[in-house]
Amino acid sequence: MLHLKSLHHIAIICSDYVRSKRFYTEVLGFSIIQEVYRAERKSYKLNLELNGNYLIELFSFPNPPKRVSRPEACGLRHLAFEVGSIEESITFLVKSGINPEPIRVDEHTVKRFTFFADPDDLPIELYEL
């Protein structure tokens, strides 16, 4: 058995680098650790952190294939982030031009959550704790 210590990062490929960079930094509140343009690949790599934790590598590549989001396909299903208030989070998202799904309640934990999508339709969950 492997002895994993923790999750290091999640890699996301976007179709529009400027739009996705804005979404992850200005809407979701990630901070930029490092931004690199790799000329040989015509690709950006943006390292992002949240509350001091390195979490996301955002990549751009020329003409990436579209991600299958619905119906749900094998592979990464969604990213989930903890929030303190689901209502405050939804209000902010709506003011930012993002329309999350109606609030649902987890039948096992009785916690509230909602989903919305990033600019490339990657599902993102906000889970109230």
Rosetta constraint file for C-alpha pairs under 8 A:
AtomPair CA 8 CA 54 HARMONIC 7.05 0.50
AtomPair CA 8 CA 55 HARMONIC 6.58 0.50
AtomPair CA 9 CA 54 HARMONIC 6.44 0.50
AtomPair CA 9 CA 55 HARMONIC 4.39 0.50
AtomPair CA 9 CA 56 HARMONIC 5.21 0.50
AtomPair CA 9 CA 57 HARMONIC 6.76 0.50
AtomPair CA 10 CA 55 HARMONIC 5.98 0.50
AtomPair CA 10 CA 56 HARMONIC 4.77 0.50
AtomPair CA 10 CA 57 HARMONIC 6.13 0.50
AtomPair CA 11 CA 56 HARMONIC 5.75 0.50
AtomPair CA 11 CA 57 HARMONIC 4.63 0.50
AtomPair CA 11 CA 58 HARMONIC 6.00 0.50
AtomPair CA 11 CA 59 HARMONIC 7.31 0.50
AtomPair CA 12 CA 56 HARMONIC 7.20 0.50
AtomPair CA 12 CA 57 HARMONIC 6.18 0.50
AtomPair CA 12 CA 58 HARMONIC 4.97 0.50
AtomPair CA 12 CA 59 HARMONIC 6.03 0.50
AtomPair CA 13 CA 58 HARMONIC 5.95 0.50
AtomPair CA 13 CA 59 HARMONIC 4.63 0.50
AtomPair CA 13 CA 60 HARMONIC 5.63 0.50
AtomPair CA 13 CA 61 HARMONIC 7.25 0.50
AtomPair CA 13 CA 64 HARMONIC 7.74 0.50
AtomPair CA 14 CA 20 HARMONIC 6.58 0.50
AtomPair CA 14 CA 58 HARMONIC 7.05 0.50
AtomPair CA 14 CA 59 HARMONIC 6.13 0.50
AtomPair CA 14 CA 60 HARMONIC 5.34 0.50
AtomPair CA 14 CA 61 HARMONIC 7.54 0.50
AtomPair CA 14 CA 64 HARMONIC 7.76 0.50
AtomPair CA 14 CA 119 HARMONIC 7.92 0.50
AtomPair CA 14 CA 120 HARMONIC 6.40 0.50
AtomPair CA 15 CA 60 HARMONIC 6.43 0.50
AtomPair CA 15 CA 61 HARMONIC 7.36 0.50
AtomPair CA 15 CA 62 HARMONIC 7.87 0.50
AtomPair CA 15 CA 63 HARMONIC 7.06 0.50
AtomPair CA 15 CA 64 HARMONIC 6.53 0.50
AtomPair CA 15 CA 120 HARMONIC 6.74 0.50
AtomPair CA 16 CA 20 HARMONIC 6.15 0.50
AtomPair CA 16 CA 60 HARMONIC 7.20 0.50
AtomPair CA 17 CA 21 HARMONIC 5.85 0.50
AtomPair CA 17 CA 44 HARMONIC 7.57 0.50
AtomPair CA 17 CA 59 HARMONIC 7.58 0.50
AtomPair CA 17 CA 60 HARMONIC 5.73 0.50
AtomPair CA 18 CA 22 HARMONIC 6.19 0.50
AtomPair CA 19 CA 23 HARMONIC 6.24 0.50
AtomPair CA 19 CA 119 HARMONIC 7.12 0.50
AtomPair CA 20 CA 24 HARMONIC 6.13 0.50
AtomPair CA 20 CA 118 HARMONIC 7.54 0.50
AtomPair CA 20 CA 119 HARMONIC 6.11 0.50
AtomPair CA 21 CA 25 HARMONIC 6.05 0.50
AtomPair CA 21 CA 46 HARMONIC 8.00 0.50
AtomPair CA 21 CA 58 HARMONIC 7.77 0.50
AtomPair CA 22 CA 26 HARMONIC 5.28 0.50
AtomPair CA 22 CA 27 HARMONIC 7.02 0.50
AtomPair CA 23 CA 27 HARMONIC 4.96 0.50
AtomPair CA 23 CA 28 HARMONIC 6.42 0.50
AtomPair CA 23 CA 118 HARMONIC 7.31 0.50
AtomPair CA 23 CA 119 HARMONIC 7.43 0.50
AtomPair CA 24 CA 28 HARMONIC 4.98 0.50
AtomPair CA 24 CA 29 HARMONIC 6.35 0.50
AtomPair CA 24 CA 30 HARMONIC 5.79 0.50
AtomPair CA 25 CA 29 HARMONIC 4.71 0.50
AtomPair CA 25 CA 30 HARMONIC 4.54 0.50
AtomPair CA 25 CA 31 HARMONIC 6.03 0.50
AtomPair CA 25 CA 32 HARMONIC 7.46 0.50
AtomPair CA 26 CA 30 HARMONIC 7.45 0.50
AtomPair CA 27 CA 93 HARMONIC 7.53 0.50
AtomPair CA 27 CA 96 HARMONIC 7.10 0.50
AtomPair CA 29 CA 50 HARMONIC 7.26 0.50
AtomPair CA 30 CA 48 HARMONIC 5.87 0.50
AtomPair CA 30 CA 49 HARMONIC 5.47 0.50
AtomPair CA 30 CA 50 HARMONIC 5.02 0.50
AtomPair CA 30 CA 51 HARMONIC 7.98 0.50
AtomPair CA 31 CA 48 HARMONIC 5.51 0.50
AtomPair CA 31 CA 49 HARMONIC 5.24 0.50
AtomPair CA 31 CA 50 HARMONIC 6.31 0.50
AtomPair CA 32 CA 46 HARMONIC 7.08 0.50
AtomPair CA 32 CA 47 HARMONIC 6.03 0.50
AtomPair CA 32 CA 48 HARMONIC 4.78 0.50
AtomPair CA 32 CA 49 HARMONIC 6.48 0.50
AtomPair CA 33 CA 46 HARMONIC 7.65 0.50
AtomPair CA 33 CA 47 HARMONIC 5.34 0.50
AtomPair CA 33 CA 48 HARMONIC 5.53 0.50
AtomPair CA 33 CA 49 HARMONIC 6.59 0.50
AtomPair CA 34 CA 46 HARMONIC 5.92 0.50
AtomPair CA 34 CA 47 HARMONIC 5.18 0.50
AtomPair CA 34 CA 48 HARMONIC 7.40 0.50
AtomPair CA 35 CA 44 HARMONIC 7.19 0.50
AtomPair CA 35 CA 45 HARMONIC 5.87 0.50
AtomPair CA 35 CA 46 HARMONIC 4.49 0.50
AtomPair CA 35 CA 47 HARMONIC 6.35 0.50
AtomPair CA 36 CA 44 HARMONIC 5.69 0.50
AtomPair CA 36 CA 45 HARMONIC 5.27 0.50
AtomPair CA 36 CA 46 HARMONIC 6.44 0.50
AtomPair CA 37 CA 42 HARMONIC 7.35 0.50
AtomPair CA 37 CA 43 HARMONIC 5.86 0.50
AtomPair CA 37 CA 44 HARMONIC 4.45 0.50
AtomPair CA 37 CA 45 HARMONIC 6.46 0.50
AtomPair CA 38 CA 42 HARMONIC 5.89 0.50
AtomPair CA 38 CA 43 HARMONIC 5.23 0.50
AtomPair CA 38 CA 44 HARMONIC 6.03 0.50
AtomPair CA 38 CA 45 HARMONIC 7.65 0.50
AtomPair CA 39 CA 43 HARMONIC 6.57 0.50
AtomPair CA 41 CA 61 HARMONIC 7.26 0.50
AtomPair CA 42 CA 61 HARMONIC 6.51 0.50
AtomPair CA 42 CA 62 HARMONIC 6.79 0.50
AtomPair CA 43 CA 59 HARMONIC 6.80 0.50
AtomPair CA 43 CA 60 HARMONIC 5.07 0.50
AtomPair CA 43 CA 61 HARMONIC 4.94 0.50
AtomPair CA 43 CA 62 HARMONIC 7.22 0.50
AtomPair CA 44 CA 58 HARMONIC 7.77 0.50
AtomPair CA 44 CA 59 HARMONIC 5.50 0.50
AtomPair CA 44 CA 60 HARMONIC 5.17 0.50
AtomPair CA 44 CA 61 HARMONIC 7.34 0.50
AtomPair CA 45 CA 57 HARMONIC 6.53 0.50
AtomPair CA 45 CA 58 HARMONIC 5.66 0.50
AtomPair CA 45 CA 59 HARMONIC 4.66 0.50
AtomPair CA 45 CA 60 HARMONIC 6.82 0.50
AtomPair CA 46 CA 57 HARMONIC 5.56 0.50
AtomPair CA 46 CA 58 HARMONIC 4.94 0.50
AtomPair CA 46 CA 59 HARMONIC 6.44 0.50
AtomPair CA 47 CA 54 HARMONIC 7.39 0.50
AtomPair CA 47 CA 55 HARMONIC 7.88 0.50
AtomPair CA 47 CA 56 HARMONIC 6.02 0.50
AtomPair CA 47 CA 57 HARMONIC 4.70 0.50
AtomPair CA 47 CA 58 HARMONIC 6.48 0.50
AtomPair CA 48 CA 54 HARMONIC 5.98 0.50
AtomPair CA 48 CA 55 HARMONIC 6.13 0.50
AtomPair CA 48 CA 56 HARMONIC 5.12 0.50
AtomPair CA 48 CA 57 HARMONIC 6.24 0.50
AtomPair CA 48 CA 58 HARMONIC 7.62 0.50
AtomPair CA 49 CA 53 HARMONIC 5.05 0.50
AtomPair CA 49 CA 54 HARMONIC 4.16 0.50
AtomPair CA 49 CA 55 HARMONIC 5.36 0.50
AtomPair CA 49 CA 56 HARMONIC 6.73 0.50
AtomPair CA 50 CA 54 HARMONIC 6.60 0.50
AtomPair CA 50 CA 55 HARMONIC 6.82 0.50
AtomPair CA 66 CA 120 HARMONIC 7.95 0.50
AtomPair CA 67 CA 120 HARMONIC 7.58 0.50
AtomPair CA 67 CA 121 HARMONIC 7.68 0.50
AtomPair CA 67 CA 122 HARMONIC 7.77 0.50
AtomPair CA 68 CA 72 HARMONIC 7.26 0.50
AtomPair CA 68 CA 73 HARMONIC 6.48 0.50
AtomPair CA 69 CA 73 HARMONIC 6.77 0.50
AtomPair CA 69 CA 121 HARMONIC 6.58 0.50
AtomPair CA 69 CA 122 HARMONIC 6.64 0.50
AtomPair CA 69 CA 123 HARMONIC 7.51 0.50
AtomPair CA 72 CA 77 HARMONIC 7.17 0.50
AtomPair CA 73 CA 77 HARMONIC 7.63 0.50
AtomPair CA 77 CA 123 HARMONIC 7.21 0.50
AtomPair CA 78 CA 122 HARMONIC 6.62 0.50
AtomPair CA 78 CA 123 HARMONIC 4.86 0.50
AtomPair CA 78 CA 124 HARMONIC 5.46 0.50
AtomPair CA 78 CA 125 HARMONIC 6.89 0.50
AtomPair CA 79 CA 123 HARMONIC 6.61 0.50
AtomPair CA 79 CA 124 HARMONIC 4.85 0.50
AtomPair CA 79 CA 125 HARMONIC 6.04 0.50
AtomPair CA 80 CA 124 HARMONIC 5.75 0.50
AtomPair CA 80 CA 125 HARMONIC 4.40 0.50
AtomPair CA 80 CA 126 HARMONIC 5.77 0.50
AtomPair CA 80 CA 127 HARMONIC 6.80 0.50
AtomPair CA 81 CA 124 HARMONIC 7.74 0.50
AtomPair CA 81 CA 125 HARMONIC 6.19 0.50
AtomPair CA 81 CA 126 HARMONIC 5.06 0.50
AtomPair CA 81 CA 127 HARMONIC 6.07 0.50
AtomPair CA 82 CA 126 HARMONIC 5.87 0.50
AtomPair CA 82 CA 127 HARMONIC 4.91 0.50
AtomPair CA 82 CA 128 HARMONIC 5.82 0.50
AtomPair CA 82 CA 129 HARMONIC 6.42 0.50
AtomPair CA 83 CA 89 HARMONIC 7.41 0.50
AtomPair CA 83 CA 126 HARMONIC 6.29 0.50
AtomPair CA 83 CA 127 HARMONIC 5.92 0.50
AtomPair CA 83 CA 128 HARMONIC 4.93 0.50
AtomPair CA 83 CA 129 HARMONIC 6.36 0.50
AtomPair CA 84 CA 128 HARMONIC 5.58 0.50
AtomPair CA 84 CA 129 HARMONIC 5.91 0.50
AtomPair CA 85 CA 89 HARMONIC 6.24 0.50
AtomPair CA 85 CA 128 HARMONIC 6.07 0.50
AtomPair CA 85 CA 129 HARMONIC 7.99 0.50
AtomPair CA 86 CA 90 HARMONIC 6.10 0.50
AtomPair CA 86 CA 103 HARMONIC 7.99 0.50
AtomPair CA 86 CA 112 HARMONIC 7.26 0.50
AtomPair CA 86 CA 113 HARMONIC 6.92 0.50
AtomPair CA 86 CA 114 HARMONIC 7.76 0.50
AtomPair CA 86 CA 126 HARMONIC 7.22 0.50
AtomPair CA 86 CA 127 HARMONIC 7.34 0.50
AtomPair CA 86 CA 128 HARMONIC 5.74 0.50
AtomPair CA 87 CA 91 HARMONIC 6.12 0.50
AtomPair CA 88 CA 92 HARMONIC 6.26 0.50
AtomPair CA 89 CA 93 HARMONIC 6.22 0.50
AtomPair CA 90 CA 94 HARMONIC 6.10 0.50
AtomPair CA 90 CA 100 HARMONIC 6.82 0.50
AtomPair CA 91 CA 95 HARMONIC 6.25 0.50
AtomPair CA 92 CA 96 HARMONIC 6.21 0.50
AtomPair CA 93 CA 97 HARMONIC 6.41 0.50
AtomPair CA 93 CA 98 HARMONIC 5.06 0.50
AtomPair CA 93 CA 99 HARMONIC 6.76 0.50
AtomPair CA 93 CA 100 HARMONIC 7.36 0.50
AtomPair CA 94 CA 98 HARMONIC 4.94 0.50
AtomPair CA 94 CA 99 HARMONIC 5.55 0.50
AtomPair CA 94 CA 100 HARMONIC 7.57 0.50
AtomPair CA 98 CA 116 HARMONIC 7.41 0.50
AtomPair CA 99 CA 116 HARMONIC 6.73 0.50
AtomPair CA 100 CA 114 HARMONIC 6.56 0.50
AtomPair CA 100 CA 115 HARMONIC 5.59 0.50
AtomPair CA 100 CA 116 HARMONIC 4.47 0.50
AtomPair CA 100 CA 117 HARMONIC 7.77 0.50
AtomPair CA 101 CA 114 HARMONIC 5.79 0.50
AtomPair CA 101 CA 115 HARMONIC 5.45 0.50
AtomPair CA 101 CA 116 HARMONIC 6.24 0.50
AtomPair CA 102 CA 114 HARMONIC 6.35 0.50
AtomPair CA 103 CA 112 HARMONIC 6.51 0.50
AtomPair CA 103 CA 113 HARMONIC 5.67 0.50
AtomPair CA 103 CA 114 HARMONIC 4.97 0.50
AtomPair CA 104 CA 112 HARMONIC 5.63 0.50
AtomPair CA 104 CA 113 HARMONIC 5.43 0.50
AtomPair CA 104 CA 114 HARMONIC 6.13 0.50
AtomPair CA 105 CA 110 HARMONIC 5.64 0.50
AtomPair CA 105 CA 111 HARMONIC 5.54 0.50
AtomPair CA 105 CA 112 HARMONIC 4.43 0.50
AtomPair CA 105 CA 113 HARMONIC 6.26 0.50
AtomPair CA 106 CA 110 HARMONIC 4.93 0.50
AtomPair CA 106 CA 111 HARMONIC 5.33 0.50
AtomPair CA 106 CA 112 HARMONIC 6.19 0.50
AtomPair CA 106 CA 113 HARMONIC 7.31 0.50
AtomPair CA 107 CA 111 HARMONIC 7.92 0.50
AtomPair CA 111 CA 127 HARMONIC 7.28 0.50
AtomPair CA 111 CA 128 HARMONIC 6.26 0.50
AtomPair CA 111 CA 129 HARMONIC 6.86 0.50
AtomPair CA 112 CA 127 HARMONIC 6.15 0.50
AtomPair CA 112 CA 128 HARMONIC 5.49 0.50
AtomPair CA 113 CA 125 HARMONIC 6.80 0.50
AtomPair CA 113 CA 126 HARMONIC 5.46 0.50
AtomPair CA 113 CA 127 HARMONIC 4.39 0.50
AtomPair CA 113 CA 128 HARMONIC 5.95 0.50
AtomPair CA 114 CA 125 HARMONIC 5.64 0.50
AtomPair CA 114 CA 126 HARMONIC 5.46 0.50
AtomPair CA 114 CA 127 HARMONIC 6.83 0.50
AtomPair CA 115 CA 123 HARMONIC 6.54 0.50
AtomPair CA 115 CA 124 HARMONIC 5.52 0.50
AtomPair CA 115 CA 125 HARMONIC 4.42 0.50
AtomPair CA 115 CA 126 HARMONIC 6.36 0.50
AtomPair CA 116 CA 123 HARMONIC 5.83 0.50
AtomPair CA 116 CA 124 HARMONIC 5.40 0.50
AtomPair CA 116 CA 125 HARMONIC 6.59 0.50
AtomPair CA 117 CA 121 HARMONIC 4.80 0.50
AtomPair CA 117 CA 122 HARMONIC 5.26 0.50
AtomPair CA 117 CA 123 HARMONIC 4.53 0.50
AtomPair CA 117 CA 124 HARMONIC 5.56 0.50
AtomPair CA 118 CA 122 HARMONIC 5.29 0.50
AtomPair CA 118 CA 123 HARMONIC 6.61 0.50
AtomPair CA 118 CA 124 HARMONIC 6.91 0.50
